[in-house]
């Protein structure tokens, strides 16, 4: 592989009109005259943005993959003589133009302070755009496929062979750049030393396109629009670099995207089939043979917390996990960054820093906003400054758990170790439930009581620290052949606030389970075209709803609650639920014992006082809508 062209840029980058001052706090949006940040919209983060170049040298160019396709890259080198340990940031966003003019303006997908901290730690970083994205060549767009991993292999080996690299290469970042690490590492490039994937879609259908079999096309549509905007920024940066070929390639890639976008994939493959299974990287992650630091946000509104459960396939001797409440950008936490750099120093630099003695599983409980940083500028969300209220650690990524069951009762109760009894409860379908986003709960429909069933426990007599998925085992009947249900888990606090915990979804016709993989605490759907089966009119069927992986300390005195209703917007997800009106009944008698099964860490308790509502990331609160004064 050869460098098609290389541009060496001095660290000062005098040609760019960059304001003085190395670092300041501001929003991702450009600050207006006077330097004050603009107001933030829902879901935007207030992040530390670097406004001057923080690298010693920058190089850009194109690398050739084994089939001759040229991928755009940008390299940022630290101070010093080198060669340097090297970190690859590989995705389809705008990483092939890191360090360019738009990057410094804040028009960039990822958080630049991570790049700065890695450069300051002595790493060279190389951003590579995947084929058919940004300025990179390619005749087809498909962000989930083995070829993506083969190209990643070639990018790793290209980076290792450069004179500025010492041959030791790691990978970092999250989302698309996290998925790229799984694909690349599964092909075992010889010079790859470690990966640090966060917030991934590993099983596209189950994690994102149709969780529980319920299609959700909105996230894909919004994502496509964002991608096109980022490619425009890529083009502008490349023009500033003197790369005249980039603009034409961006326009070609836009047309390629139109033909191969994920929305096309979803429409053409609406059921789990061989085409989708080829794009399920969790079927390849057992091949990974380098150390892995996995990061997951439980309330991630872009990829969910499932990640295809790929971690269960990786050699446990190679894996460390950091799980936390919060959304898709939790990778940017400065608290996590310390762990990230220690891990990379150990396995990419080769330092004997003792990281191998770090607990294999660290669960951040009630990750919250720093109150001092919260005051600065009046910003209400600051993921970079977030940290856990307390941490639960375990020596294994698969800790021992107890299954704790609550029976659903006819009067809307959840009885711990209770027995089901009584008549079924009825709900109208579809009446969409309230949206939940990081910015808060959406309004409830005026007729919400007709379309939702709530079940609430008595105040708990001891702490229950939940970890893992939650199984809502519902006996349901319908007077139509199909319907989609949503289960929302909440915590009702003693002060009358209701805090969001987690959600899950199920298309009732997709209720058939894989008996070899399902457990009392986690239902695993067969989810094949031949396993779908309509509901027989008014006959109760067992429908086990997988509520996504989560951890939460239900403290003594808190009441556990579940809501059953029609799928509603959650994060970036907006569901195309079955629109046919129906009457649903949830049964709770001895023959049809509906229940909720929690995976609970035995003997674990909350190790710190509760964080006030409004400061727990990803878990908004609202006044209890079932309280007497709210009815």
N, C-alpha and C positions, 0 to 999 in steps of 0.2 A: 504494500500500500504506500502511496506517495502523497506528499502534500501538494495540492494543486496550486495554492498560492498562500503566502504567509505575509501578514502585516505585523510589524513590530511597532508597538506604541509605547512611548516613554510614559512613566508613571504619572507625570503631571497632566498629560492630555490637554495641553494648552489650547488646542483647537476647539475644545468644548467649552461653551460658556457656562461654567459651573460656579455657583455662588460660593464665596469663601465660607469656611467653617466646616470641620470634618464631619461632625455628627450633630443632629438635633432631633428632637421628638416631633413628628408630624404624621398626618394621615397618609394613606396610600395615594390619595388624590394630591395633585400639585398644590402647594401652598400659594396663596395669592400674595400680592404685594404687601409688605409688612410682616410676612413670615408666619401668620397665624393659620392654623389648619382649617380647612373647610369642614362643614358639618358632615357627619358620617351617616350613611344610610343603614338600614337594618342588615345585620350580619357582617358589617365591615369591621376590621380590626384597627386599633390604633397601634402603630408599630414604629420602632426606632428605624429611621431611614438614613443611610449614609449618602451624603451629597457630594463628596469628592472621591476620586479614585483612591482606593486603599491598597492597590497592588503596585509592584515595582515595574512589571512589564506585562503587556497584553499581546497575544498573537491570535490571528484568526485565519481560517482557511477551510479546506475541504479534505476529508479523508475518504479513501476508497474502500468499500466493502469487498468481500470476496467475489461478488458478481459484477463489480465495477461501478456500483451506484455510489455517488458522491454525497457525503453528509457534511453539512456545515458545522463548524466547531468554533469555539472561542476559548482561549486559555488565559487565565490570570495567574501570574507568578508572584510569589512572595519575595521579600528582600532576602539577600544572601546569595551565595555563590552557586548553590545547587550541586548536583541534581536533587530533586525534591520528591518526597512521597506524594502520590497523586490521587486525587478524588474525582471520579466521573459523575457528572450530573446529566442524565440521559432521559429525554422525554420529547414530546411533540409540541411543546409550548413555544418558548422563546429562548431556550437555554443556549442555542448556538450563537447568540448575540450578547451573552453576558459581558458587561463592561462597556457596552455601546452607549450612544447618546440617550436612547429611550430608557435604558436600564438605570442610568443615573438620574433621570427625571422621575423615577418611580413607576414608569410604565412597564411593569415586569410581573410575572405570575408569582414568583416566589419571594421570600423575605431575604433581602440582601445582607442583613446583618449576620445571617448564618454564614454566607460566603466570606464576609469580613473576618469573623471569628476563626474560620478555618484557615484563611490566609495568614492571619496573625499567629496561628498555631504552627505555621511552617509548611502548610500543604500547598501544592499547586492544584488548581481546580480547572477542569476542562468540561465545558458544556457542549453537548452534542445533540443536535436535532435529529429525531428519528426520520427515516425515509418518508418522503411525500409530505413533510411538514416544514413550515417556515421556509428557509432557503434550501433545504435538502432535496435532492432529486428523488425520484421514485415514481413508478407507474400505477400504484394502487395504495389506497389508504386503508389500514386495518390495524388498529392499535392493540388488538389481542390476537397474536398468532406467533408460531415458532420463529418465523423469519425475523421478527422483532428481537428475539433473543440472540439469533445468529449475528445480527448487526451489532448488538451490544457486545458480543464476544469480540468482534472485529474492532470495535471502538476501544475496548480495554487493551487489546494487544497493540493497537496503534499508539495509545497513550504510553504504554510501558516502553515502547521502542524509541521514544523521543529523547533528545539529548538533555532536556530539562527535567526528565523523570528518572528516578532511581530504579524504576521497574516494578515498584510495589504500588498496586492500584486498589483503591476501595471505591465504593459507591455510596451516595447519600441522597437524601430528600424524600419527598412523600407524594402521594396521589399518583399521577401518571409516572412520575420519576420513581415512585416506590414500586409500582408494577414492573417497570423496566428492570429493576434489580432482580426480581424473582425470575423473569424470563432469562436475563443474561446469566445469572448464576447457575440456572439449571443446565446451561450448556458448558459449564466448567472451563472458562478461559484460564489458561495456566498462570497468568500474572494477577488474577483477581485474588485479593487477600481477605476481604470482608465486605459485607453489605449491611445497610441500615434502613430497610424499607419501612415506610409509615403510610397508614391510611390507604390501603390498597383494595382494589376489586380483583379478586383472584378467580372467582367463579362468576362470570358476567351475568348470567341469568338470575342465579339465586341471590347474589349480593346486591344487584342493582336493577337490571332490566325488568324483572318481575318477581320481587321477593314474595315467597309464598304462592307464586303463580299469579299474582295480581300485577298487571302491566302498569308501569309508571313512566310515561314518555316525556314528562315535563323536564326532568333533570337533563336528559340528553339534548333536548332542544335548546335550553338555556346555555348549556355547556358549549354547543356548537357555535353560538353567537359570540361567546367569550373567546373561543379559539380563533375565530376570524379576526377579532380585534387585536389579539396578541400577535398574529402573523403580520398585521400592518405595522405594529411596533418593530417587529423583527426586520421588516423591509426598510424602515426608516433608519434604524441603526446601521444596517449593512450599507445603505447609501452613504451614510456618514463615514463609513470605513473605506469607501471607494470601491465597494463590491457591486459592480454594475450588473452582474448576472442575477442577483438576488431578486430584484423586483419582478422580473419575468417568471422566475421559478415560483414565487409566492402566488402569482395569478394562476399558474398551471396547477399548483397544489390546491387552490380553492375549488377548481373544477373537479379535481380528483376526489376531494373531500365530499363534494356533492354526490358523487357516485358511490362512495364507500363509507359514508358516515355511520356511526353506530345506530342512528335511527333507521337506516336502510337494513342493517343487520337484524334489528328487532322485528321489523315488518316481515322480512323474508324467512325468519326463523323464530316463530312465535312459540315453539315448544322446544324442549331440550332434545337436541339431535346431535349427530356426529359433527356437524359444522360448529356448533356451539361448544361441544366437548373438546374439540381441537384448540379452542381459545380459552379453555379452563386451565390456567397455569397451576392451580393447586394439584392437578394430576401429574405435574412434573417436579414439584418442589422437593420431593424426596431425593432428587438427584443433586441438590445443593450440597457442596462439600467444603464451604468456607463458613467462618463464624457469622452469625446473623443477630442483629439487634432489631427487634420488631417493636413498632409503636402503633397503638390503636387508640382512637377516640371513641368512647362508647356512644355518644350522641352525634356521631359524624353524620351530617345531613347530606353528604355527597356520595359516600361509599358504604355506609353503615359500618357496624363493628364486626361483621362476620369475617371478612377477608377470606372467604372460602375455607375457614379453619385450616389454612395452609400450615400454620405452625405445628399442628399435630402430625404432619408428615415429615418434618425436618428432624434430623438427628438431634436428640435433646442435648447431647454434649456440645453442640455447636450453637445453641440458641439461648438468647436472653430476651425477655419481654418486658416492656413498659406499657401498662394499660392505664387509661385515665378517663374520667368523665370529661366532656367537652366535645368540641366540634372538629371540623376537618383540618383546622390549622394548628392543632395542638403540638405538632412537631416543632413549631417555632418558639416554644417556651424556652426561655433562657435557663430555667432550672433543668430541663431535659438536656439542653445543649452541653452542660457539664458532663453528663453521662455519655453523650454522643462522642465528645472529643476524647474522653478517657478510653472508650471502646476503640476508636480509630487509632489512637496512640498505641494501644496494646497490639492491635492486630494488623495495622498497616505500617506504622513506624517500627513495630517490634519492641516497644519499650516494655520493660518488666515492671509495670506499675500496679500489679495485683488485681487488675480488672477481673481476672478469671474467678476470683473469690466473691464477686458481686452476686447477690441472690439472683437466681435464674428468672424469678417472677417478682416484679415490683408493681403493685396496684396502687395508683394514686387515688385516694378517696377525697371527695369534695374539693377537687381542684378549684381554686378561687382566684379572684383578682386581688392583687396587692393594693391595700387601701390607700397607701401613699401615692402610688402611681395612678390610682383611680382619680385622685383629686387633681392631678396635673392636667390642665386644659379642660376639665369637666367631662372627660371621655369616660364612658360607662363600660367599655370592653377593652381589655388589653391582654391579649393572649401571651404576648412575649413576657410579660411580667407575672404570669400566673405560676402558681405552685400548689402542691397538695396540702390539704389540712392535716392529713397524716398518711402514712404509707403502710400497706400490708405487704410483707415480703414472704416468699416461700422458696425453698431450695429446688423446687420442681415447677416446670411450666404447667403441669397438670396436677394441681394440689388436690388433696383429699377434700371431698365435699359431702355433706349430708343432704339428702332430699327431704325438704320440709313441705308438707301438703296443707293447703287450706281448702276446705269443701265449700262450694257455692250453695247458698241456701235460698229458699223460696222468698224470704223477706229481704233479700239483697245483702246478706251477710257473707263473710268469709270466716269459716270456723276452723281454727287450728286443730288438726287431727280430728275434725268433726265428721259426722255422717250426713250424707245427703238425704233430704226428705222434703216432701211438699210438691206442689203443683209447679209446672214450668212457668217461666216469665216470658212475656211477649214483647217484641219490638218491631216497629215498621222499618222497612228497608226500601230504597236507600235514603237516609237522612244523614248527610255528611257531618261528621264530628268536627270539633274545633281544630284549627291548624296549630302546630307547635313548631316554633323556630327558636333559634338561640336568642332572638330579641324578645320572645315572650309567647304566650298563648294567644291564639286568635279568638274572635268572638264566637259564641255558641249560637246555633240556629234558634229562633224563637220557639220552635217545636222540638227542641232537643230531647225532651223527656220521652217523647214517643219513639225516637229512633236510637236511644242509647239505654243500655242496662249498666248499672253500677253495682259493685259488690265490695263491701267495706268490712274490714276486720275490727274487732275490739282493740283497744290500746294494747300494744305488745307488753308482755311482762318481763322481757329481756331483750337485749340487742340481738339482731339478726344481720350479719354482714353477708350479703348476697354476692356471689361471683359466678359468672357463666351465663348461659341462656336461661330463660324462664319458660316453662311449658304450661300453656293454658289448655287443659284437656276438657274440651267443651262438647257435651252432647247437644246437638242442634238439629232442629227440624225446620223445613221450609215448605211453603206451599207452591214453590216454583222450583225449576230444575237446578238453579245455581244462584249464588250470591257471594259477595266478598265481605269478609269481616276483618275488623281491626281490634286488637287488644292493646290497651294503654295501661301501663302500670304506674301508679303514683304513690306518694307518701303524704298522708294527711297529718300535718303537724299539730301539736297541742294548741298553738296560737290561732288555728283556723285557716292557715295557708295550706294549699295543696301544691306539692312540688312534683314536676314531671320526672319520671325515672327512665322509662323506655317503652318502645312499641314493637309490635309484630303484626303480620298480615297473613291471610290465607284465603284463597279461592276455594270454596267448599268442594267443588268438583275435583280439586287437586289434593284431597285429603289422604290418599293412600300413602302408607308409610313404608320405608325400607326397614324390614324387621331386623336385618343383620346389623344396622348402624344406629337405629333408634335406641334411646335409653329412657328411663323414667324422667330424667331431667332435660332431655333434648329430643324432640321429634325430628326425624330426617325424612323428607318427602322422597318418594320415588320420582315424581315429576317427569314422567315420560309420557309421550302421546297416548300410549295404550293404557296408562294407569289412571287417566281421568275418568270419572264416573259421575253422572248426574245425581242430584238428590232425588230420592223418591218422595212424592208429595206427602208431607206431614209425618214422615217416619224419622225418628231421631237417629242420627249417625254421630259417631265419635269423630270430632275434628280437632286435632291437636295443633295449636298455633305456636310456632316458635317465636317467642319474643327475643329480640336480638341480645347478644352478649352484653352484660352490664355488671357493674359492681356498685353497691350502694349500702351504706350502714343504716338499716332501719332500727332506730334507737328505741329503747324502752319508752313507752308512752305514745309512740307514733302508731298510726293506723295504716295498714296496707290496703290499697284499693286497686281494683281493675275496672276499666270501662270496656264495654263491648259495643261497637257501632260500625258505621261504614267508613272505609279508609278515607282519611283526610290528609291535607298537605302536611308534610313532615320534613323539615329542612328544605332541601331542593326537590324532594319527591312530591309529585302530584299524581294521583292514581286515576287510571282509566277503569273505574270499577264497573261491574255489570249493572246496567241501568234499569233492568226489568224490576218493577215494584214487586215486593214479596212481604210476607209476614214470617218472621223468624221466631222460634221459641228455643230458649235455653232450658234444658231439663236438669233436674237436680233431685232425682229420687234414687232409691236403692238400686234399681236396674240401670240407671243412667247417672252415675255419680260424677258430675262435673267438678273439676278441682283445678287449683293452680299449684304447680310444683316449683319450688325455689331450690336452687343449688346454694347451700349455705356453708361458709367456712366454719368448721366446728370450733367451738370455744373462742371464736374471734369476737372482739368487742370494739366499739368506737373508741379511739385512743385520744380524742380531743373533743371539746365542745362543738356543737353543730355550728355550721357557717350560716349566717343570716340569709334569708331569701334575697335574691337579686345579686348575690356575689358568687354563687356556684355556677361554674361555666357549663353551658349546655342543658341546664335543668331549671327552666323558669318556673316561677310560682304564680298562683292566682288565688283569690279568695275562694274558699270551698263552696262550689255551686250547690251543694246539697245541704249546707247549713240552713237552719230554720229561717234566719233573717235574709237568706238569698233566694228563697222560693217565692 
